[in-house]
Amino acid sequence: MRINTIHNNQLIFLGTAGGRFTVFNQLRKSGGIWFKLNDKLFAIDPGPGALVESIKHKLLPNQLSGIFLSHRHLDHSADINSVIESMTEGGHKKRGVVIAPQDATETDPVILRYNRKNYDLINTKEFSSYNLDGIKIETQCRHRHTVETYGGIFAEKFAYIPDTSYFEELPVLYKADIVIANVVFCHKKAGFKHMNSDDIYRFLDVYKPKKFIITHFGLSFLKEKPWEIAKEISDKTGCDVTAAYDGMVIDL
């Protein structure tokens, strides 16, 4: 398998798995989305395997400036302590910023407390702006998910929509040239607070970015071949819709 590396002003998908069966059987990788802007490295949702995948792709966690965690579910957070430990060089160096919901740090903490003195921790709030080593991150409203969840717009370059049920404000809140959305299901599945491919049509009816990327695929979506669904949506809407794959690199 070809190992991709990223350069300045690029992002890489260190995993495109979503849902318990895809993630915990590692049918696809689950290391999150990492990006480099202004020669600074950042990580989003370092799930299972993030540490190993980052090093494999020559992204050194001890060079991270910050980590953004959308919510505490393990498919998004399982490797966050390993990545933090590497970012701070085993706690020997105070370095970096971690932005995470209070739900993930206090209510049912997935981020361990012992190492917190070695980095800056910020709890996410609705409609707030944060500065991560010169990179602006703007959060939007709390998502409609089973735990406290927030997405963001990063440096006005790309928007990340993590797990949520679809709601009408999404295309208004997440306007950017590149929009990345977690779409676990191909078809609506009752009782689950996740988006499906039909929701992408609803989003694109309101706002068409230059590129719309779907990721975080559950097992049932993988069986439907996400790349074919993305092409179908592209053909019907006229928007550039791409199904992410493990190791995919995008210019920012």
C-alpha positions, 0 to 999 in steps of 0.5 A: 500500500502506498503511504501518503504524506502531507505538506503545508496547506494540506489535510489527510484522512488517517481513517474513514471508518464510522460505526462500531463494526467498521471501526472495531473490526478495522475494515477501514482505518480510524485515525481521524483527520490531520492537517497542516497549515502555516507549517503547523500540524493539527489533529481532529478526532484521533480515534483508534490507531491514530498514533500508529497511522500518523507516524506511518504517514510521517506526521510526528505527533510531537510536532502537533500544535493542537487537537480538536475533539468533537465528542467522546465516543471511542471511534473519535477519541480512543487514541487521544491520550496516546497522541497527547502523550506524544505531543508533550513528549511523555509529559516532559514538554509543555506543548499544544492545545486540546479543544474538547467538550466538557462532556469528554473531559469532566462528565465521562472523561476520555481524556486522562487528567494526569497529564493535563498540566502539560498542555492547554485544555479548552472546553468547547462552547457553542458559537465560539472562536478559538486560536490554536497557534495562529489557526482560527477555529469557529464552533457552531451549535451543539449537534443533535447526537447522543453526547455533547458534540461540536463541529467547526470551521477551520481557518476559513478553509474547511468545515467539519461536520461530525456526528449528528442528525441532520437539521435545517441550519447545517448548510447555513452554519457550515459554509466553507470552500471544503465541507467534510461531513460524517455520513455513517449510513447510506439510507436513513436508519430509524433510532440513530442520530447520524446523517445519511446520503439523502441528507447530503442532497438537502444540504446541497439544495441550500449551499454548494461548496467547491468540494463536499467530502463524505467520510466516517462510513458504517458497514452498511454504507461500505457495502453500497460503495460510497464512491459510487454514491458520491458520483451519483450525488455529484451528477445530480447536484452539479457539486463536486462530491467525493467519498474519502478513502484512507490516506486521501490527501486534499489541498487547502 
